[in-house]
């Protein structure tokens, strides 16, 4: 049988799926996609008055942009993640600078429990900025991570959870439908993502909600190629890639992005994200 040729958005033709270089994907996340959430980080830090008295633990810290912003405000920051490639980029960003005041950031590879405070002083702020509520089941691992983190925090510490806003206010939702369609569409639990996932996770983790907010986080890209690379770096299309192949997914993502392609070649998608503030 003659293999089917797939042409992706760059015009390349492949007969099978090529392995994705995790280092390249980590760089795409750090250089293209991660900054899209900076308005969320800034809004949360403004509301909580993050500063020199803050001892923060960032769950799933990735390449460290949220930590960098908090450290610039004077916070003492620790990040934990299982992705070595993203952590390597975070380390490069947060390398101690003797000319900068304050303590250097601490980065931990492994489960959340491995991020116990080095000096024994509990954390005052726990952040889980990796947004949930986008795809079915994407909150499944957050509850156990929070349970491990809460025991490292002081009584009365603040916990911040983040999630996608209503689909009708997130232009990216239409593009992410590609992941659902190609990846099978439902989790084993057979349910769709829900708007109250943040509150559900908080309740299951024994956290007391203490306010919430919405933040505009538009996704803007220099061109279509950057948009595809940035979105693919999120991991939200991984199941679709496993079910088909990377080139087919890239091709369909590019097609779904065309409504947001501007005459100058840039891509612009307005989105709204939610955050929930809780108390331990």
C-alpha positions as CSV (number, residue, x, y, z in Angstrom):
1,X,0.0,0.0,0.0
2,X,1.3,3.5,-0.9
3,X,1.6,5.6,2.3
4,X,-0.5,8.7,2.5
5,X,1.4,12.0,2.1
6,X,0.5,14.7,4.5
7,X,1.4,18.4,3.8
8,X,1.6,20.5,6.9
9,X,1.2,24.3,7.1
10,X,4.8,24.9,6.0
11,X,4.2,22.9,2.8
12,X,6.4,20.0,3.9
13,X,5.3,16.5,3.0
14,X,5.8,13.5,5.3
15,X,4.7,9.9,5.1
16,X,4.8,9.3,8.8
17,X,5.0,11.1,12.1
18,X,8.4,12.6,13.0
19,X,9.5,12.6,16.7
20,X,9.1,15.9,18.4
21,X,12.3,17.3,20.0
22,X,11.3,18.1,23.6
23,X,14.1,20.7,23.8
24,X,12.7,22.5,20.7
25,X,9.2,22.4,22.1
26,X,10.4,23.8,25.4
27,X,12.1,26.7,23.6
28,X,8.9,27.4,21.6
29,X,7.0,27.5,24.9
30,X,9.5,29.9,26.5
31,X,10.1,32.1,23.5
32,X,6.6,32.2,22.0
33,X,3.7,31.0,24.2
34,X,4.5,31.5,27.8
35,X,4.4,35.3,27.6
36,X,0.8,35.2,26.6
37,X,-0.1,34.5,30.3
38,X,2.0,37.4,31.7
39,X,-1.2,39.6,32.2
40,X,-2.6,36.8,34.4
41,X,0.6,36.7,36.5
42,X,0.7,40.5,36.9
43,X,-3.0,40.8,37.8
44,X,-2.6,38.1,40.5
45,X,0.5,39.6,41.9
46,X,-1.0,43.1,42.0
47,X,-4.1,41.8,43.8
48,X,-2.1,39.9,46.4
49,X,0.6,42.6,46.8
50,X,3.4,40.1,46.1
51,X,6.7,41.4,47.4
52,X,9.6,41.0,49.7
53,X,7.5,39.2,52.3
54,X,6.2,36.6,49.9
55,X,7.6,33.0,49.9
56,X,6.2,31.5,46.8
57,X,6.0,27.9,45.5
58,X,5.2,27.7,41.8
59,X,3.6,24.3,40.8
60,X,4.4,23.2,37.3
61,X,6.7,26.2,37.0
62,X,7.8,25.5,33.4
63,X,10.4,27.8,32.0
64,X,10.0,30.2,34.9
65,X,8.4,33.4,33.6
66,X,5.9,33.7,36.5
67,X,8.7,33.1,38.9
68,X,10.9,35.8,37.2
69,X,8.1,38.4,37.5
70,X,7.5,37.5,41.2
71,X,11.3,37.6,42.0
72,X,11.5,41.1,40.3
73,X,8.9,42.2,42.9
74,X,11.1,40.9,45.7
75,X,9.5,37.6,46.4
76,X,11.5,34.5,47.4
77,X,10.6,31.9,44.8
78,X,10.8,28.2,44.4
79,X,9.6,26.3,41.3
80,X,8.9,22.6,40.8
81,X,8.3,20.7,37.6
82,X,8.9,17.3,36.0
83,X,10.0,18.7,32.6
84,X,13.8,18.9,32.6
85,X,13.9,20.9,29.4
86,X,11.7,23.7,30.7
87,X,13.5,23.7,34.0
88,X,16.8,24.1,32.2
89,X,15.4,27.3,30.5
90,X,14.1,28.5,33.9
91,X,17.5,28.0,35.4
92,X,19.1,30.1,32.7
93,X,16.5,32.9,33.3
94,X,16.8,32.8,37.1
95,X,20.6,32.3,37.5
96,X,21.6,34.2,40.6
97,X,22.9,37.6,39.9
98,X,25.2,39.0,42.7
99,X,24.2,42.6,41.6
100,X,20.5,41.8,42.2
101,X,19.2,42.0,45.8
102,X,17.4,39.1,47.5
103,X,17.9,35.4,47.4
104,X,18.2,33.4,44.2
105,X,15.3,31.3,42.9
106,X,15.3,27.6,43.7
107,X,14.3,25.1,41.1
108,X,13.3,21.5,41.8
109,X,12.9,18.6,39.4
110,X,10.4,16.0,40.5
111,X,7.1,15.7,42.4
112,X,5.8,18.6,44.5
113,X,6.8,17.0,47.7
114,X,10.4,17.3,46.7
115,X,10.1,21.1,46.9
116,X,10.0,21.3,50.8
117,X,11.4,24.7,51.9
118,X,15.2,24.5,52.1
119,X,15.4,26.5,55.3
120,X,12.3,25.1,56.9
121,X,10.2,28.3,56.6
122,X,6.8,27.5,55.1
123,X,5.5,29.0,51.9
124,X,3.0,31.9,52.1
125,X,1.8,31.6,48.5
126,X,1.2,28.6,46.2
127,X,0.5,29.2,42.6
128,X,-0.9,26.8,39.9
129,X,-0.9,29.0,36.9
130,X,-1.1,26.2,34.3
131,X,-4.7,26.8,33.2
132,X,-7.3,24.1,33.6
133,X,-10.8,23.8,32.1
134,X,-9.6,23.7,28.5
135,X,-9.8,20.0,27.7
136,X,-11.6,17.2,29.5
137,X,-9.7,15.8,32.4
138,X,-6.9,18.4,32.4
139,X,-7.5,19.0,36.2
140,X,-7.0,15.4,37.2
141,X,-3.4,15.8,38.4
142,X,-3.9,19.2,40.1
143,X,-5.6,17.9,43.2
144,X,-2.9,15.5,44.3
145,X,-0.2,18.2,43.5
146,X,-2.1,20.7,45.7
147,X,-2.4,18.2,48.5
148,X,1.4,17.7,48.5
149,X,1.9,21.5,48.3
150,X,-0.5,22.5,51.1
151,X,1.5,20.7,53.8
152,X,4.5,22.8,52.8
153,X,2.6,26.1,53.3
154,X,1.9,28.1,56.4
155,X,-1.6,28.1,58.0
156,X,-3.6,30.8,56.2
157,X,-1.3,30.8,53.2
158,X,-2.8,31.8,49.8
159,X,-3.3,29.4,46.9
160,X,-4.0,30.6,43.4
161,X,-5.5,28.4,40.7
162,X,-5.9,29.4,37.1
163,X,-8.3,28.3,34.3
164,X,-9.6,29.2,30.9
165,X,-12.6,31.5,30.7
166,X,-15.9,30.8,29.0
167,X,-15.4,29.4,25.5
168,X,-17.5,32.2,24.0
169,X,-14.8,34.6,25.4
170,X,-11.8,32.6,24.3
171,X,-11.1,32.8,20.6
172,X,-8.6,30.0,21.0
173,X,-11.3,27.6,21.9
174,X,-12.1,27.1,18.3
175,X,-8.5,26.1,17.5
176,X,-8.3,23.8,20.5
177,X,-11.4,21.9,19.1
178,X,-8.8,20.4,16.7
179,X,-7.2,18.7,19.7
180,X,-10.5,17.3,20.9
181,X,-11.6,16.1,17.5
182,X,-8.4,14.4,16.4
183,X,-7.6,13.2,19.9
184,X,-10.8,11.3,20.6
185,X,-12.9,14.1,22.1
186,X,-13.5,12.7,25.6
187,X,-11.6,11.4,28.6
188,X,-12.2,8.0,30.2
189,X,-14.7,9.7,32.5
190,X,-16.7,10.7,29.4
191,X,-17.3,14.3,30.3
192,X,-16.4,17.6,28.8
193,X,-14.4,20.3,30.5
194,X,-16.5,22.4,32.9
195,X,-16.6,26.0,33.9
196,X,-16.5,25.2,37.6
197,X,-13.4,23.0,37.5
198,X,-11.4,25.6,39.6
199,X,-14.0,25.5,42.4
200,X,-14.3,21.7,42.2
201,X,-10.5,21.3,42.6
202,X,-10.4,23.7,45.5
203,X,-13.2,21.9,47.3
204,X,-11.6,18.5,46.8
205,X,-8.3,19.9,48.1
206,X,-9.9,21.4,51.3
207,X,-9.2,25.0,50.2
208,X,-11.5,27.9,51.1
209,X,-12.2,30.2,48.1
210,X,-11.5,33.8,48.9
211,X,-12.2,35.7,45.7
212,X,-11.7,35.4,42.0
213,X,-11.1,37.4,38.9
214,X,-10.9,37.5,35.1
215,X,-8.0,38.7,33.0
216,X,-7.7,39.4,29.3
217,X,-4.8,37.4,27.9
218,X,-4.8,37.8,24.1
219,X,-2.7,35.4,22.1
220,X,-0.7,37.4,19.6
221,X,1.9,35.9,17.2
222,X,4.2,37.4,14.6
223,X,3.0,35.0,11.9
224,X,1.1,31.7,11.3
225,X,4.2,29.6,11.8
226,X,4.9,31.1,15.2
227,X,1.2,30.6,16.2
228,X,1.3,26.9,15.3
229,X,4.6,26.4,17.1
230,X,3.4,28.2,20.2
231,X,0.2,26.3,20.4
232,X,1.8,23.0,19.8
233,X,4.3,23.7,22.6
234,X,1.4,23.8,25.2
235,X,1.0,20.0,25.2
236,X,-2.8,20.4,24.6
237,X,-2.4,18.7,21.2
238,X,-0.3,15.8,22.4
239,X,-3.2,13.3,22.4
240,X,-4.2,14.3,18.9
241,X,-0.6,13.8,17.7
242,X,-0.5,10.3,19.2
243,X,-3.8,9.5,17.5
244,X,-2.7,10.8,14.1
245,X,0.7,12.5,13.6
246,X,2.3,15.8,14.2
247,X,2.1,17.0,10.6
248,X,-1.6,16.3,10.3
249,X,-2.3,18.2,13.6
250,X,-0.1,21.2,12.6
251,X,-1.9,21.3,9.2
252,X,-5.4,21.4,10.9
253,X,-4.3,23.9,13.6
254,X,-3.0,26.2,10.8
255,X,-6.4,25.9,9.0
256,X,-8.3,26.7,12.2
257,X,-6.1,29.8,12.8
258,X,-7.0,31.4,9.4
259,X,-10.0,33.4,10.8
260,X,-7.5,35.1,13.2
261,X,-4.9,35.9,10.5
262,X,-4.6,39.7,10.0
263,X,-3.7,41.3,6.7
264,X,-0.2,42.0,7.9
265,X,0.4,38.3,8.5
266,X,0.1,38.4,12.3
267,X,-2.3,36.2,14.3
268,X,-4.5,37.7,17.1
269,X,-6.9,35.8,19.3
270,X,-8.6,37.5,22.3
271,X,-9.0,35.3,25.3
272,X,-10.2,35.6,28.9
273,X,-8.7,33.6,31.8
274,X,-10.0,33.0,35.3
275,X,-8.2,32.8,38.5
276,X,-9.4,31.6,41.9
277,X,-7.8,32.8,45.2
278,X,-8.1,30.3,48.1
279,X,-6.9,30.1,51.6
280,X,-5.2,27.0,53.2
